[in-house]
Amino acid sequence: MTASPPVEAVPLRYPPRRAVTAWLFFDWAAQPFFTLITTFVFAPFFASALARDAAEGQALWGYATGFAGLCIALLSPLLGGIADRTGPRKPWIAAFGALLVIGSGLLWFAVPGSRLAVPIALAGFIIATIGAEFATTFNNAMMTRLVPPERLGWLSGTGWAIGYLGGLLSLAITLGLLAADPHTGKTLAGLSPIFGLDAAAREGDRFSGPLTALWFIVFVAPMFLLTPDSVPTGMRLSQAAQGGFGRLKATLAELPKLPSLGRFLLANMIYQDALVALFAFGGIYAAGVFGWQTIELGIFGILLTVTGTLGAWLGGQLDDAIGGKPVVLGSIACLLFACLGILSLGADHVLFVIPATPAAPGDGLFASLPEQVYLALGLLIGLVAGPMQAASRSLMARLAPAGRIGEFFGLFALSGKVTSFLGPTLVALATTIFASQRAGLAVLVVFFLAGAALLAGVKVRRP
C-alpha cells in the first residue's frame, strides 16, 4: 500500500492579529531589493557607470536576470514539495534570506573603473535574486494558515502595499542621505552624503546593496518571532527530497486533470515574466533614452512607489469584491497600454512620429514632453503592477489543493520564473542585435498579450 503524501492540517483557529501583522512585514523587509537594486538605483548605476554603454548594460543585466530565473525555475517546485513534507517554512526563509543578504552586500565592491566591477555586480545580483525569490516563495506558502479564504485578497494586497511603503522609505533614505549627483556631490535633499560616502566613486549608489541587506535583517525579525509556523512532520530532509522529487513528477502529470490551475500557471508564467523584465529594464531604459541619473530615477521611483502602494491596497479590496481574475486582466490591459506608450517615445519625439523638443542642460527635472509622458506611463505601471501581483498570489492560494500549498506555490514560483530566463534574455538579444533599447522592450508586448489570452479561459470558484 502506497503512503499518501502528508497533508498539512487546516487550522481551526487562525492566529492573532499580531502574527498576521508580523507576516506582512516580510514584504516590507524584502521590497528594498526590488526597489533599490533591480529597478531604481543599482541597475541604472550598473548600466551608466559600470558597463561600457547603456545597451551593453541592459543586455548584461538581462542575461544575469535570465540565469537567476533559470535557477529558480528548476528548483522552486522541488523545494516547495520538500517543505510540505518537512513542515516548517521559516528555516527555508532564513537560509535563502541569508543569500539575499550576502548577494546584496557584495554590490558595495562593484567599484567603477575596477576590472572586477562588472563580474562582482552580476554575481551579487544573481545570488541576491535567488535568495529573495525563494524566501518569498516560502513566505507565500504560509498565507492559508493566517486568514480565512475570503480574506486572502486583503492579506495579499495589504502585504504588497506595506512592501511598497518599505521600498518607498528605503528609496527616500537613499536619495536624501546617501546617493549624490556625481557632478554636484549633493543628494536630492541638497546634503553631502552621510557616512562620508564619496559621490565621485558612486558610493551612495553602491551602498544600496548593504542597506538592502541590513533592512532585511532588521525587519524580517518580527515574522520569525511572532508568526506561527507549520508543525514539523518528523521526516528527514533526505526522505523529503526523495519524496518531493517523486511528488513533483506526479504533480506535473496531474496538471492536465486540473485544467484551470494548469492554464493559470501557464498564464502567470508569461505575464509575470513580462512584468519582471519591465521593472528590470525600466530604469535602464530611462537612463539610456533620456540620460536620467540617480536623482531623476529616484524621484521617478518615489512617485511610482506611491502609486504602487495605493494600487496594491485598492487591488486587495477589489480582489475580495470581484475576484482575482478580473483584477489581473485589467492590470495587464493597462500594462500593455503603458508598454506601447513607452515604445512610442524618444528623446525628441512622442507617439513615434510627433516631434518634441529634447531637454537641454539646466531645463530642470522632467522638462521635456517625452520625459513627462514617460513619467505618466511609469505611474500607471506602478498603479497596476501591485494589484496584478497581489491578485495572482491570492488566486494561487485559492486554486491550490489543500495540504499541498507549498508544493503548488513552488509551481507558482516556477510559473513565474520558468521563462524568466527567456524574457530578459530575449530582451537582451533584441537589444544586442538591433543595438536598440526600444527593440528589446518590444518583446514584452507579445508576452502580455499571450498571458492575458490564457488567463481569460481560467475558471475560478469564489469562496
Solvent accessible surface area in square Angstrom, and as a share of the most:
residue,aa,sasa,rsa
1,M,246,1.10
2,T,127,0.74
3,A,92,0.71
4,S,92,0.60
5,P,41,0.26
6,P,44,0.28
7,V,104,0.60
8,E,38,0.17
9,A,81,0.62
10,V,96,0.55
11,P,31,0.19
12,L,179,0.89
13,R,217,0.79
14,Y,72,0.28
15,P,24,0.15
16,P,70,0.44
17,R,190,0.69
18,R,153,0.56
19,A,1,0.01
20,V,12,0.07
21,T,57,0.33
22,A,3,0.02
23,W,0,0.00
24,L,9,0.04
25,F,61,0.25
26,F,1,0.00
27,D,15,0.08
28,W,38,0.13
29,A,1,0.00
30,A,5,0.04
31,Q,20,0.09
32,P,0,0.00
33,F,0,0.00
34,F,57,0.24
35,T,5,0.03
36,L,0,0.00
37,I,0,0.00
38,T,18,0.10
39,T,7,0.04
40,F,8,0.03
41,V,2,0.01
42,F,0,0.00
43,A,0,0.00
44,P,5,0.03
45,F,2,0.01
46,F,0,0.00
47,A,1,0.01
48,S,58,0.37
49,A,29,0.22
50,L,23,0.12
51,A,11,0.09
52,R,211,0.77
53,D,77,0.40
54,A,27,0.21
55,A,32,0.25
56,E,41,0.19
57,G,0,0.00
58,Q,0,0.00
59,A,8,0.07
60,L,50,0.25
61,W,0,0.00
62,G,0,0.00
63,Y,85,0.32
64,A,5,0.04
65,T,10,0.06
66,G,1,0.01
67,F,111,0.46
68,A,0,0.00
69,G,2,0.02
70,L,62,0.31
71,C,32,0.19
72,I,1,0.00
73,A,2,0.02
74,L,122,0.61
75,L,81,0.41
76,S,1,0.01
77,P,5,0.03
78,L,39,0.19
79,L,25,0.12
80,G,1,0.01
81,G,1,0.01
82,I,9,0.04
83,A,0,0.00
84,D,16,0.08
85,R,17,0.06
86,T,22,0.13
87,G,3,0.03
88,P,26,0.17
89,R,1,0.00
90,K,31,0.13
91,P,83,0.52
92,W,41,0.14
93,I,0,0.00
94,A,51,0.40
95,A,60,0.46
96,F,28,0.12
97,G,3,0.03
98,A,48,0.37
99,L,62,0.31
100,L,1,0.01
101,V,34,0.19
102,I,97,0.49
103,G,0,0.00
104,S,0,0.00
105,G,23,0.22
106,L,58,0.29
107,L,0,0.00
108,W,67,0.23
109,F,116,0.48
110,A,0,0.00
111,V,58,0.33
112,P,39,0.25
113,G,85,0.81
114,S,50,0.32
115,R,210,0.77
116,L,88,0.44
117,A,3,0.03
118,V,38,0.22
119,P,71,0.44
120,I,45,0.23
121,A,0,0.00
122,L,29,0.15
123,A,45,0.35
124,G,0,0.00
125,F,4,0.02
126,I,30,0.15
127,I,58,0.29
128,A,0,0.00
129,T,11,0.07
130,I,29,0.15
131,G,0,0.00
132,A,1,0.01
133,E,33,0.15
134,F,1,0.00
135,A,0,0.00
136,T,31,0.18
137,T,9,0.05
138,F,2,0.01
139,N,0,0.00
140,N,11,0.06
141,A,2,0.01
142,M,5,0.02
143,M,0,0.00
144,T,39,0.23
145,R,50,0.18
146,L,3,0.02
147,V,13,0.08
148,P,41,0.26
149,P,69,0.43
150,E,95,0.43
151,R,103,0.38
152,L,4,0.02
153,G,0,0.00
154,W,51,0.18
155,L,0,0.00
156,S,0,0.00
157,G,0,0.00
158,T,20,0.12
159,G,0,0.00
160,W,49,0.17
161,A,7,0.06
162,I,32,0.16
163,G,1,0.01
164,Y,13,0.05
165,L,78,0.39
166,G,0,0.00
167,G,0,0.00
168,L,36,0.18
169,L,81,0.40
170,S,0,0.00
171,L,0,0.00
172,A,42,0.33
173,I,53,0.27
174,T,0,0.00
175,L,1,0.00
176,G,13,0.12
177,L,64,0.32
178,L,2,0.01
179,A,0,0.00
180,A,4,0.03
181,D,34,0.18
182,P,40,0.25
183,H,160,0.72
184,T,93,0.54
185,G,23,0.23
186,K,90,0.38
187,T,7,0.04
188,L,68,0.34
189,A,64,0.49
190,G,48,0.46
191,L,87,0.43
192,S,67,0.43
193,P,18,0.11
194,I,62,0.31
195,F,149,0.62
196,G,69,0.67
197,L,17,0.08
198,D,67,0.35
199,A,14,0.11
200,A,80,0.62
201,A,29,0.22
202,R,24,0.09
203,E,36,0.16
204,G,2,0.02
205,D,1,0.00
206,R,10,0.04
207,F,46,0.19
208,S,0,0.00
209,G,0,0.00
210,P,34,0.22
211,L,20,0.10
212,T,1,0.01
213,A,8,0.06
214,L,108,0.54
215,W,16,0.06
216,F,8,0.03
217,I,95,0.48
218,V,80,0.46
219,F,58,0.24
220,V,10,0.06
221,A,38,0.30
222,P,43,0.27
223,M,1,0.00
224,F,62,0.26
225,L,144,0.71
226,L,87,0.43
227,T,2,0.01
228,P,68,0.43
229,D,34,0.18
230,S,6,0.04
231,V,114,0.66
232,P,94,0.59
233,T,68,0.40
234,G,73,0.70
235,M,68,0.30
236,R,158,0.58
237,L,109,0.54
238,S,76,0.49
239,Q,84,0.38
240,A,0,0.00
241,A,38,0.29
242,Q,147,0.65
243,G,29,0.28
244,G,1,0.01
245,F,105,0.44
246,G,34,0.32
247,R,44,0.16
248,L,20,0.10
249,K,118,0.50
250,A,43,0.34
251,T,0,0.00
252,L,81,0.40
253,A,72,0.56
254,E,44,0.20
255,L,32,0.16
256,P,106,0.67
257,K,163,0.69
258,L,56,0.28
259,P,98,0.61
260,S,24,0.16
261,L,8,0.04
262,G,19,0.18
263,R,95,0.35
264,F,0,0.00
265,L,10,0.05
266,L,77,0.38
267,A,0,0.00
268,N,1,0.01
269,M,31,0.14
270,I,27,0.14
271,Y,0,0.00
272,Q,19,0.08
273,D,0,0.00
274,A,1,0.00
275,L,1,0.01
276,V,40,0.23
277,A,0,0.00
278,L,8,0.04
279,F,39,0.16
280,A,6,0.05
281,F,0,0.00
282,G,14,0.13
283,G,1,0.01
284,I,0,0.00
285,Y,1,0.00
286,A,0,0.00
287,A,15,0.12
288,G,33,0.32
289,V,33,0.19
290,F,30,0.12
291,G,42,0.41
292,W,5,0.02
293,Q,62,0.27
294,T,9,0.05
295,I,23,0.12
296,E,40,0.18
297,L,3,0.01
298,G,0,0.00
299,I,30,0.15
300,F,8,0.03
301,G,0,0.00
302,I,40,0.20
303,L,69,0.34
304,L,9,0.04
305,T,2,0.01
306,V,73,0.42
307,T,30,0.17
308,G,0,0.00
309,T,20,0.12
310,L,96,0.48
311,G,3,0.03
312,A,0,0.00
313,W,118,0.41
314,L,76,0.38
315,G,3,0.03
316,G,1,0.01
317,Q,67,0.30
318,L,88,0.44
319,D,1,0.00
320,D,40,0.21
321,A,74,0.57
322,I,91,0.46
323,G,4,0.04
324,G,2,0.02
325,K,45,0.19
326,P,63,0.40
327,V,12,0.07
328,V,0,0.00
329,L,50,0.25
330,G,38,0.36
331,S,6,0.04
332,I,1,0.00
333,A,60,0.47
334,C,43,0.26
335,L,0,0.00
336,L,26,0.13
337,F,131,0.54
338,A,0,0.00
339,C,5,0.03
340,L,91,0.45
341,G,14,0.14
342,I,7,0.04
343,L,15,0.08
344,S,3,0.02
345,L,1,0.00
346,G,3,0.03
347,A,44,0.34
348,D,78,0.40
349,H,41,0.18
350,V,11,0.06
351,L,111,0.55
352,F,121,0.50
353,V,125,0.72
354,I,80,0.41
355,P,113,0.71
356,A,18,0.14
357,T,113,0.66
358,P,67,0.42
359,A,50,0.39
360,A,54,0.42
361,P,142,0.89
362,G,86,0.83
363,D,77,0.40
364,G,57,0.55
365,L,86,0.43
366,F,25,0.10
367,A,39,0.30
368,S,8,0.05
369,L,89,0.44
370,P,0,0.00
371,E,12,0.05
372,Q,85,0.38
373,V,46,0.27
374,Y,5,0.02
375,L,29,0.15
376,A,59,0.46
377,L,15,0.07
378,G,2,0.02
379,L,49,0.25
380,L,42,0.21
381,I,10,0.05
382,G,0,0.00
383,L,67,0.33
384,V,15,0.09
385,A,0,0.00
386,G,0,0.00
387,P,13,0.08
388,M,0,0.00
389,Q,36,0.16
390,A,2,0.01
391,A,1,0.01
392,S,0,0.00
393,R,5,0.02
394,S,0,0.00
395,L,1,0.00
396,M,0,0.00
397,A,8,0.06
398,R,43,0.16
399,L,36,0.18
400,A,14,0.11
401,P,40,0.25
402,A,81,0.63
403,G,9,0.09
404,R,36,0.13
405,I,10,0.05
406,G,2,0.02
407,E,3,0.01
408,F,0,0.00
409,F,1,0.00
410,G,0,0.00
411,L,3,0.01
412,F,21,0.09
413,A,15,0.12
414,L,33,0.17
415,S,6,0.04
416,G,9,0.09
417,K,16,0.07
418,V,45,0.26
419,T,22,0.13
420,S,1,0.01
421,F,67,0.28
422,L,70,0.35
423,G,1,0.01
424,P,0,0.00
425,T,35,0.21
426,L,62,0.31
427,V,0,0.00
428,A,0,0.00
429,L,75,0.37
430,A,14,0.11
431,T,0,0.00
432,T,82,0.48
433,I,125,0.63
434,F,136,0.57
435,A,83,0.65
436,S,35,0.22
437,Q,19,0.08
438,R,76,0.28
439,A,28,0.21
440,G,0,0.00
441,L,8,0.04
442,A,43,0.33
443,V,29,0.17
444,L,1,0.00
445,V,22,0.13
446,V,100,0.58
447,F,23,0.10
448,F,0,0.00
449,L,100,0.50
450,A,38,0.30
451,G,0,0.00
452,A,22,0.17
453,A,66,0.51
454,L,39,0.19
455,L,0,0.00
456,A,59,0.45
457,G,36,0.35
458,V,2,0.01
459,K,167,0.71
460,V,43,0.25
461,R,220,0.80
462,R,112,0.41
463,P,88,0.55
